Amino acid sequence: MGSRTLLGSICVVFLTSIPLLLQAQQKTYCNPINIDYGYTPIPNFATHGKHRATADPVIVTFKDKYFLFSTNQWGYWWSDDMYDWKFIPRKFLRERNKVYDELCAPAAFVMKNELYLIGSTHGPAFSLWKSKDPTTDNWEIAVDSLKVGAWDPGFLYEEDTDKLYLYWGSSNVFPILGTEINTKTLQSEGYVKPLISLVPEDHGWERFGEYNDNTFLQPFMEGAWMTKHNGKYYLQYGGPGTEFSGYGDGVYVSDQPLDGFAYQEHNPFSYKPGGFARGAGHGATYQDTYGNWWHVSTMIINQKNSFERRIGIWPAGFDEEDVMYCNTAYGDYPTYLPQENADHIKGLFTGWMVLNYNKPVQTSSTLGGYQPNYAVDEDMKTYWSAKTGNKGEWFQTDLGEVSNIHAIQVNYADQDAEFLGKSEGVYHQYKIYSSNDGKKWSLLVDKSKNLTDVPHDYIELKNPTKARFLKMENIKMPTGKFALSGFRVFGKGTGEKPRLVEDFVVLRTNPKKFGERRNSWLRWKQNDLADGYVIYFGKSPDKLYGSIMVYGKNEYYFSGMDRTDAYYFQIEAFNNNGISERTPIVKSE
């Protein structure tokens, strides 16, 4: 969210990569993506603890490479494969720009074999930059001042018509705006059109609050992004607030670029209110090198500050009826990287389950109330911390049985971090050992010579292994104490997967009676083999594109519904051994 974010100065950075030994075999990734997120540079944002932060991501594909820009990193990333991201340090503010925000909520687009870039501004003094080779720090000014002054901007260039459009807005009062930009002068001719506004009285998911329920403030509409597909214009927007798990992206559709937009029936199209890492708002939609669609968006931690955030990437696309969707089911589990002829509606989830959810753990030490099990509770907002960041501090997890291990995700937490902004020489070093009995150990992952910053390190094992115990030994922290928000082990157990969920009901007020129809209460019989459940929802039985992950409970209060419409629901249970069949579809008028 640009308008309420004042992220500022950030310095130099190291590239995020992994040793070549592992790099060659990576076929998957895991959200939040593992890039060298800078620490917040603003002291009053760090009063509850210094921490990493970025948001409002944009990915564009240019010359068969992916370029990732996000809020206030004093640089950007590029990748050949959407896994290994290389950082290019770069400051885009000029001396005359006396503001905190360096490339806040940026916009990027490709036009005539050049990549263009600009950050958010309320005034006319920001320059629009361009580059023919952004894999290096090789940029020039395309236009000295973008006079229209756009916050949370998003551009659409139409190659067939040689027309360029700009969309912007971040407010809980004003709508998303649009204008045409002259492709020769790179300025608006002055015609600015209000396009869409939030309608929270009808759209439950647009209400402010953690799960669209604590409505103490008017919701924010922001993060405009435009995609053209099959002659239709898909105007995307984020809402209702970047601080919340219910942060999502919606879309309006028109056959014109600056008029006639109608709310897509299936909204929000990008939504992830549950699971380990939550939130899927203020993003951008792009195509991979195979022509498949993806959506990149903001994920929220909101532990040390309201703007403590990360980045997630999801398979997306358009169905046969041109409905825009984004597949976030199991969206923070291992997911296949871009591949030819991929079915994004079905999804790219590998089927590797979390093996150590709420399983027993042991540690070398524990700092205060940062308890060990917080590292295995599937909640990125909570974390375990050792008493120090010294070499030799360790964390051990028991899978409960010898299991087939395919991947590991190490999510560090910022306990007593010392950095503000980007810093040189930032890297983690550690080793992970495996054992069948907790006595005899074998080295499984060796990062003892790693020299890169890996805050959400994800290791896909070259050869799956069998083990019951895993032990992570700290060698070096870049700053602060050895602390983990999630030590997540993925693979398959050898036991029984959950049975079909029983007695699944959806309670909602009758459309002919007074009641709050934006809300519903979903309940089911607790499944004794389940670690959790995934609820699928939509407005058509063949378009259950929305999903909600719930751990450990047999109910969910869903307050993200559109007031006037009927909904359809299914649910499935999962554990470390696999996923149950889905229930029959339940209709809620």
Salt bridges, closest charged atoms under 4 A:
ASP56 OD1 - HIS282 ND1 3.14
ASP80 OD1 - LYS65 NZ 2.64
ASP84 OD2 - LYS86 NZ 3.27
GLU114 OE1 - LYS130 NZ 3.69
ASP137 OD1 - ARG90 NH1 2.81
ASP144 OD1 - ARG94 NH1 2.57
ASP144 OD2 - ARG96 NH1 3.01
ASP152 OD2 - HIS282 ND1 3.71
GLU158 OE2 - LYS228 NZ 2.73
ASP162 OD1 - LYS112 NZ 3.27
GLU180 OE2 - LYS163 NZ 3.38
ASP202 OD1 - ARG563 NH2 2.69
GLU206 OE2 - HIS203 ND1 3.22
GLU243 OE2 - ARG4 NH1 2.61
ASP249 OD2 - HIS295 NE2 2.73
ASP259 OD1 - LYS193 NZ 3.04
ASP319 OD2 - LYS543 NZ 2.68
GLU321 OE1 - LYS543 NZ 2.92
ASP322 OD1 - HIS229 NE2 3.63
ASP322 OD2 - LYS232 NZ 3.90
ASP332 OD2 - LYS272 NZ 2.72
ASP332 OD1 - ARG488 NH2 3.54
GLU378 OE1 - ARG488 NH2 2.84
ASP379 OD1 - ARG278 NH2 3.54
ASP398 OD1 - ARG468 NE 2.82
ASP414 OD1 - ARG52 NE 3.98
ASP414 OD2 - ARG310 NH2 3.90
ASP416 OD2 - LYS481 NZ 2.56
ASP453 OD1 - ARG52 NH2 2.76
ASP453 OD1 - HIS428 ND1 3.61
ASP457 OD2 - LYS447 NZ 2.64
GLU502 OE1 - LYS525 NZ 3.41
GLU516 OE2 - ARG207 NH1 3.86
GLU516 OE2 - ARG518 NH2 2.67
ASP528 OD1 - ARG499 NH2 3.05
GLU555 OE1 - ARG523 NH1 3.12
ASP562 OD2 - LYS539 NZ 2.52
ASP565 OD2 - LYS539 NZ 2.65
GLU572 OE1 - ARG582 NE 3.48
GLU589 OE2 - LYS587 NZ 3.08
